[in-house]
Amino acid sequence: MADGRKRADIAIGQTVEVVQKHHQRSGELTEGVVKRILTKNANHTHGIKVMLEDGIVGRVKNILD
């Protein structure tokens, strides 16, 4: 299972687990399907920021498929 720190590993339509800004302390993960990739850089130490199909924005922690 890949983590979400490399933009090249993430594709639109993939199922991922993200941590939302207000859940960073607890580490609570939300599962969803990537709608948009918001981070422009190739890598990000805290995870690539994405928008899920239901509108939730968070940083990818795990790529599930």
C-alpha positions in Angstrom: 0.0 0.0 0.0 1.5 3.3 -1.1 1.4 6.4 1.0 0.3 9.7 -0.5 3.5 11.7 -0.6 4.2 11.4 -4.4 1.8 13.1 -6.8 2.6 10.6 -9.5 1.2 7.8 -7.3 -2.2 9.4 -7.2 -4.8 9.3 -10.0 -8.3 10.7 -10.4 -10.8 7.9 -9.6 -8.6 6.1 -7.1 -9.8 5.2 -3.7 -7.7 6.8 -1.0 -7.7 7.6 2.8 -7.2 11.3 3.6 -6.8 13.2 6.8 -8.8 16.4 6.9 -7.3 19.6 8.4 -9.5 19.5 11.6 -8.6 15.8 12.1 -4.8 16.2 11.9 -4.3 15.9 15.7 -6.5 12.8 16.0 -5.3 11.3 12.7 -8.9 10.3 11.8 -9.0 9.0 8.2 -11.8 9.5 5.7 -12.1 7.1 2.7 -13.2 8.4 -0.7 -12.6 8.6 -4.4 -10.2 11.3 -5.8 -12.0 14.0 -7.8 -9.2 16.6 -8.1 -5.5 16.7 -7.2 -4.9 20.1 -5.5 -1.2 20.0 -4.7 1.0 21.3 -7.6 4.3 20.0 -6.4 5.6 16.5 -7.3 6.1 15.6 -3.6 4.8 16.8 -0.3 6.0 15.5 3.1 2.5 15.6 4.7 0.7 14.0 1.7 -0.7 15.3 -1.5 -3.8 17.4 -1.0 -6.9 16.2 -2.9 -10.6 16.8 -3.2 -12.8 13.7 -3.0 -16.0 13.2 -5.0 -18.1 14.2 -2.0 -16.3 17.6 -1.7 -14.0 16.6 1.3 -10.5 18.1 1.0 -7.6 16.4 2.8 -4.1 15.1 2.5 -3.7 11.5 1.2 -2.3 9.1 3.8 -3.0 5.8 2.1 -3.8 4.7 -1.5 -6.2 1.8 -1.3 -6.3 0.4 -4.9 
